[in-house]
C-alpha cells in the first residue's frame, strides 16, 4: 500500500471507494439493474469487474456469445474463454469473472 501522505495514487482501497480518487472516477457505487428472468432464454449470469467491460473491453453482446458457446462445453470454461478474448481484444487490465448457471 502507498502512504496517502506521500503518494496520491490509485490504491487497493479503491475497491471500497477511495474518497481522494472520486474526482478521477473511482467510486464504490455498483452499477445495478433489476431484470425479470425468462426461464426459456436466461440460463447464465456473468459477473465481472471493469477489466472485462471497460471502454477497451468487450461489448455485452460479444461477451454473451462467447459465454453461451463456452457454457455448452462446461460452466468453468466461461470465465476462461472470456478472459482469453478480452486479452486478445484489448489492453491487459485486472479482470475478475464469475459465471453462474441459472
N, CA and C of each residue as an Amber inpcrd file, in Angstrom:
protein
   306
   0.8340000  -1.1910000   0.0000000   0.0000000   0.0000000   0.0000000
   0.8690000   1.2400000   0.0000000   0.3700000   2.2460000  -0.6240000
   1.0990000   3.5070000  -0.6450000   0.6870000   4.3550000   0.5370000
   1.5990000   5.1640000   1.0160000   1.2790000   6.1230000   2.0610000
   0.5020000   7.2750000   1.4220000  -0.6790000   7.5560000   1.9210000
  -1.5120000   8.6100000   1.3450000  -0.8270000   9.9660000   1.4380000
  -0.1110000  10.1940000   2.5350000   0.5430000  11.4820000   2.7160000
   1.6410000  11.7130000   1.6690000   2.3550000  10.6630000   1.2900000
   3.4840000  10.8020000   0.3780000   3.0770000  10.6660000  -1.0820000
   2.1640000   9.7750000  -1.3820000   1.8150000   9.4870000  -2.7720000
   0.3080000   9.5210000  -2.9600000  -0.1510000  10.3670000  -3.8270000
  -1.5640000  10.3480000  -4.2020000  -1.6690000   9.4810000  -5.4440000
  -2.3460000   8.3880000  -5.3300000  -2.4650000   7.4870000  -6.4620000
  -3.5080000   6.4320000  -6.1820000  -3.7150000   5.5880000  -7.1420000
  -4.6840000   4.5250000  -7.0140000  -4.1430000   3.4590000  -6.0790000
  -4.9360000   3.0770000  -5.0930000  -4.5100000   2.1120000  -4.0900000
  -5.5160000   0.9730000  -4.0070000  -5.1830000  -0.0290000  -3.2480000
  -6.0680000  -1.1560000  -3.0410000  -7.3970000  -0.6980000  -2.4570000
  -7.4100000   0.3950000  -1.7160000  -8.6380000   0.8760000  -1.0830000
  -9.6850000   1.3270000  -2.0920000  -9.3380000   1.4100000  -3.3470000
 -10.3120000   1.8480000  -4.3520000 -11.5240000   0.9300000  -4.4030000
 -11.3610000  -0.3000000  -3.9860000 -12.4840000  -1.2240000  -4.0120000
 -13.5630000  -0.8280000  -3.0190000 -13.2040000  -0.0110000  -2.0430000
 -14.1980000   0.4670000  -1.0790000 -14.5060000   1.9380000  -1.2880000
 -14.0200000   2.5170000  -2.3530000 -14.3130000   3.9090000  -2.6590000
 -13.3120000   4.8610000  -2.0420000 -12.1840000   5.0230000  -2.6390000
 -11.1460000   5.9310000  -2.1690000 -11.6250000   7.3620000  -2.4030000
 -11.9650000   8.0690000  -1.3160000 -12.5560000   9.3990000  -1.4110000
 -11.6680000  10.3600000  -2.1910000 -10.3490000  10.2880000  -1.9960000
  -9.4410000  11.1910000  -2.6980000  -9.4400000  10.9740000  -4.2060000
  -9.8560000   9.7900000  -4.6580000  -9.8310000   9.4880000  -6.0920000
 -11.1850000   9.7020000  -6.7720000 -12.2130000  10.1290000  -6.0270000
 -13.5330000  10.3570000  -6.6350000 -13.4860000  11.3100000  -7.8330000
 -12.6940000  12.3980000  -7.7730000 -12.6280000  13.2790000  -8.9490000
 -12.1050000  12.5730000 -10.2070000 -11.3960000  11.4520000 -10.0250000
 -10.8650000  10.6880000 -11.1500000 -11.7940000   9.5660000 -11.5920000
 -12.9740000   9.4920000 -10.9880000 -13.9430000   8.4860000 -11.4040000
 -13.9480000   7.2060000 -10.6030000 -13.1520000   7.1330000  -9.5150000
 -13.1290000   5.9330000  -8.6830000 -14.2620000   6.0370000  -7.6700000
 -15.2170000   5.1400000  -7.7710000 -16.3710000   5.1690000  -6.8790000
 -16.6370000   3.7740000  -6.3260000 -17.4020000   3.7180000  -5.2600000
 -17.7410000   2.4240000  -4.6770000 -19.1870000   2.0490000  -4.9720000
 -19.8750000   2.8640000  -5.7440000 -21.2780000   2.6080000  -6.0600000
 -21.3790000   1.6220000  -7.2170000 -21.9750000   0.4500000  -6.9670000
 -22.0850000  -0.5410000  -8.0490000 -23.1170000  -0.1220000  -9.0910000
 -22.9140000  -0.5830000 -10.2950000 -23.9040000  -0.3770000 -11.3550000
 -24.8680000  -1.5580000 -11.2720000 -26.1230000  -1.2640000 -10.9950000
 -27.0930000  -2.3400000 -10.7840000 -28.3240000  -2.1520000 -11.6650000
 -28.9420000  -3.2800000 -11.9710000 -30.1460000  -3.2760000 -12.7970000
 -31.0160000  -4.4480000 -12.3580000 -32.3140000  -4.2580000 -12.2550000
 -33.2300000  -5.3250000 -11.8800000 -33.9300000  -5.8280000 -13.1360000
 -33.8700000  -7.1400000 -13.3330000 -34.4770000  -7.7640000 -14.5140000
 -35.3720000  -8.9200000 -14.0850000 -36.3520000  -9.2060000 -14.9030000
 -37.1700000 -10.3920000 -14.7000000 -36.6050000 -11.4830000 -15.5910000
 -36.2750000 -12.6230000 -14.9890000 -35.6810000 -13.7140000 -15.7540000
 -36.7350000 -14.4510000 -16.5690000 -36.3180000 -14.8740000 -17.7350000
 -37.1560000 -15.6600000 -18.6350000 -36.5740000 -17.0740000 -18.6570000
 -37.2980000 -18.0290000 -18.0900000 -36.7850000 -19.3990000 -17.9710000
 -36.3840000 -20.0240000 -19.2980000 -36.9970000 -19.5960000 -20.3820000
 -36.6720000 -20.2070000 -21.6760000 -35.4040000 -19.6230000 -22.2980000
 -35.0070000 -18.4290000 -21.8840000 -33.8380000 -17.7870000 -22.5010000
 -32.6780000 -17.5340000 -21.5510000 -32.9570000 -17.2170000 -20.3050000
 -31.9120000 -16.8210000 -19.3660000 -31.3600000 -18.0520000 -18.6560000
 -30.1200000 -18.3740000 -18.9610000 -29.5170000 -19.5970000 -18.4170000
 -28.2040000 -19.3710000 -17.6940000 -27.6370000 -18.1800000 -17.8360000
 -26.2970000 -17.9380000 -17.3380000 -26.1710000 -16.4920000 -16.8710000
 -25.4890000 -16.2950000 -15.7590000 -25.1980000 -14.9600000 -15.2480000
 -23.6850000 -14.7970000 -15.2290000 -23.2070000 -13.7310000 -15.8390000
 -21.7730000 -13.4240000 -15.8310000 -21.5790000 -12.1590000 -15.0060000
 -20.7940000 -12.2790000 -13.9470000 -20.4430000 -11.1350000 -13.1040000
 -18.9570000 -10.9030000 -13.3150000 -18.6000000  -9.6640000 -13.6670000
 -17.1890000  -9.3940000 -13.9690000 -16.8100000  -7.9710000 -13.5780000
 -15.5370000  -7.7890000 -13.3180000 -15.0160000  -6.4640000 -12.9970000
 -14.8780000  -5.6320000 -14.2660000 -14.5300000  -4.3680000 -14.0710000
 -14.4200000  -3.4590000 -15.2100000 -13.3380000  -3.8590000 -16.2070000
 -12.4420000  -4.7590000 -15.8320000 -11.4280000  -5.2320000 -16.7740000
 -12.0410000  -5.9070000 -17.9920000 -13.2500000  -6.4340000 -17.8340000
 -13.9570000  -7.0530000 -18.9560000 -14.8050000  -6.0380000 -19.6980000
 -15.4230000  -5.1240000 -18.9590000 -16.4400000  -4.2460000 -19.5440000
 -15.9690000  -2.8530000 -19.9100000 -14.7800000  -2.4230000 -19.5260000
 -14.4100000  -1.0220000 -19.7410000 -14.3400000  -0.6630000 -21.2180000
 -14.0260000   0.6000000 -21.4880000 -14.0580000   1.1420000 -22.8530000
 -13.3230000   0.2930000 -23.8770000 -12.1840000  -0.2290000 -23.4830000
 -11.3870000  -1.0300000 -24.4110000 -11.7130000  -2.5160000 -24.3060000
 -12.6700000  -2.8450000 -23.4500000 -13.0660000  -4.2370000 -23.2680000
 -14.0610000  -4.6680000 -24.3340000 -14.9000000  -5.6140000 -23.9830000
 -15.8300000  -6.1420000 -24.9710000 -17.2500000  -5.6860000 -24.7010000
 -18.0730000  -5.7610000 -25.7260000 -19.4780000  -5.3960000 -25.5970000
 -20.2400000  -6.5040000 -24.8750000 -21.3860000  -6.1590000 -24.3360000
 -22.2090000  -7.1590000 -23.6560000 -22.6050000  -8.2750000 -24.6160000
 -22.9600000  -7.9100000 -25.8410000 -23.4010000  -8.9150000 -26.8140000
 -22.2730000  -9.8820000 -27.1730000 -21.0720000  -9.3480000 -27.3580000
 -19.9320000 -10.2070000 -27.6730000 -19.6300000 -11.1450000 -26.5080000
 -19.6920000 -10.6120000 -25.2840000 -19.4650000 -11.4400000 -24.0970000
 -20.5230000 -12.5320000 -23.9890000 -21.7670000 -12.1990000 -24.3030000
 -22.8530000 -13.1940000 -24.2520000 -22.6300000 -14.3140000 -25.2590000
 -22.1850000 -13.9670000 -26.4420000 -21.9730000 -15.0040000 -27.4560000
 -20.8200000 -15.9330000 -27.0560000 -19.7520000 -15.3810000 -26.4930000
 -18.6290000 -16.2010000 -26.0260000 -19.0740000 -17.0810000 -24.8630000
 -19.8030000 -16.4820000 -23.9070000 -20.2470000 -17.2170000 -22.7210000
 -21.1980000 -18.3510000 -23.0890000 -22.1280000 -18.0920000 -23.9880000
 -23.0920000 -19.1300000 -24.3770000 -22.3940000 -20.3020000 -25.0520000
 -21.4490000 -19.9930000 -25.9220000 -20.7100000 -21.0550000 -26.6210000
 -19.8750000 -21.8810000 -25.6320000 -19.1940000 -21.2020000 -24.7130000
 -18.3480000 -21.9000000 -23.7390000 -19.1920000 -22.7200000 -22.7630000
 -20.3650000 -22.2110000 -22.3810000 -21.2230000 -22.9030000 -21.4080000
 -21.7500000 -24.2240000 -21.9380000 -21.8370000 -24.3400000 -23.2610000
 -22.2760000 -25.6240000 -23.8410000 -21.2890000 -26.7330000 -23.5090000
 -19.9960000 -26.3700000 -23.4070000 -18.9610000 -27.3560000 -23.0450000
 -18.9270000 -27.5830000 -21.5470000 -18.7760000 -26.4580000 -20.8050000
 -18.5830000 -26.5730000 -19.3610000 -18.7120000 -25.1790000 -18.7560000
 -19.4110000 -25.0560000 -17.6510000 -19.5880000 -23.7600000 -16.9920000
 -18.2490000 -23.1530000 -16.6000000 -17.3050000 -23.9630000 -16.1840000
 -15.9780000 -23.4730000 -15.7940000 -15.2070000 -22.8840000 -16.9810000
 -15.6050000 -23.2250000 -18.1910000 -14.9330000 -22.6980000 -19.3760000
 -15.3280000 -21.2500000 -19.6740000 -16.4580000 -20.7950000 -19.1260000
 -16.9520000 -19.4510000 -19.4400000 -15.9610000 -18.3650000 -19.0140000
 -15.5540000 -18.2830000 -17.7490000 -14.5840000 -17.2400000 -17.3840000
 -13.2610000 -17.3540000 -18.1450000 -12.8130000 -18.5710000 -18.3820000
 -11.5460000 -18.7650000 -19.1020000 -11.6320000 -18.2200000 -20.5270000
 -12.7320000 -18.5130000 -21.2120000 -12.8820000 -18.0420000 -22.5940000
 -13.0750000 -16.5280000 -22.6580000 -13.8180000 -15.9620000 -21.7130000
 -13.9970000 -14.5060000 -21.6810000 -12.6710000 -13.8110000 -21.4160000
 -11.8990000 -14.3370000 -20.4790000 -10.6020000 -13.7530000 -20.1730000
  -9.6640000 -13.8440000 -21.3740000  -9.6590000 -14.9860000 -22.0230000
  -8.8180000 -15.1580000 -23.2150000  -9.2080000 -14.1410000 -24.2970000
 -10.4940000 -13.9360000 -24.4800000 -10.9700000 -13.0000000 -25.5060000
 -10.6310000 -11.5570000 -25.1780000 -10.8020000 -11.1590000 -23.9270000
 -10.5060000  -9.7710000 -23.5700000  -9.0140000  -9.4940000 -23.6650000
  -8.1790000 -10.4810000 -23.4060000  -6.7320000 -10.2890000 -23.5040000
  -6.2810000 -10.1360000 -24.9500000  -6.9790000 -10.7530000 -25.8920000
  -6.6080000 -10.5970000 -27.2970000  -7.2650000  -9.3720000 -27.9240000
  -8.4100000  -8.9460000 -27.3920000  -9.1550000  -7.8180000 -27.9710000
  -8.6990000  -6.4680000 -27.4420000  -8.2390000  -6.4080000 -26.1980000
  -7.9290000  -5.1120000 -25.5990000  -6.6930000  -5.1720000 -24.7370000
  -6.4150000  -4.0440000 -24.0640000  -5.2310000  -3.9970000 -23.2010000
  -5.4340000  -4.8420000 -21.9490000  -4.3370000  -5.2990000 -21.3800000
  -4.4100000  -6.1080000 -20.1580000  -4.8180000  -5.2180000 -18.9900000
  -5.7950000  -5.6610000 -18.2370000  -6.2690000  -4.9560000 -17.0560000
  -6.6680000  -6.0080000 -16.0450000  -6.7950000  -5.6000000 -14.7960000
  -7.2600000  -6.5630000 -13.8060000  -8.6620000  -7.0080000 -14.2000000
  -8.9030000  -8.2910000 -14.0930000 -10.1700000  -8.8270000 -14.5820000
 -10.5950000  -9.9990000 -13.7070000 -11.7570000  -9.8700000 -13.1060000
 -12.3470000 -10.9470000 -12.3200000 -13.6400000 -11.3390000 -12.9880000
 -13.8290000 -12.6270000 -13.2430000 -15.0190000 -13.1100000 -13.9520000
 -15.5880000 -14.3120000 -13.2210000 -16.8950000 -14.3090000 -13.0470000
 -17.5880000 -15.4180000 -12.4170000 -18.8100000 -15.7620000 -13.2700000
 -19.0270000 -17.0280000 -13.5260000 -20.1920000 -17.4860000 -14.2920000
 -21.0780000 -18.3320000 -13.3780000 -22.3660000 -18.0490000 -13.3950000
 -23.3250000 -18.7430000 -12.5420000 -24.4530000 -19.2930000 -13.4030000
 -24.7040000 -20.5980000 -13.2830000 -25.8180000 -21.2140000 -14.0140000
 -27.1230000 -20.8320000 -13.3110000 -28.1170000 -20.4640000 -14.0860000
 -29.4260000 -20.1190000 -13.5210000 -30.3850000 -21.2820000 -13.5880000
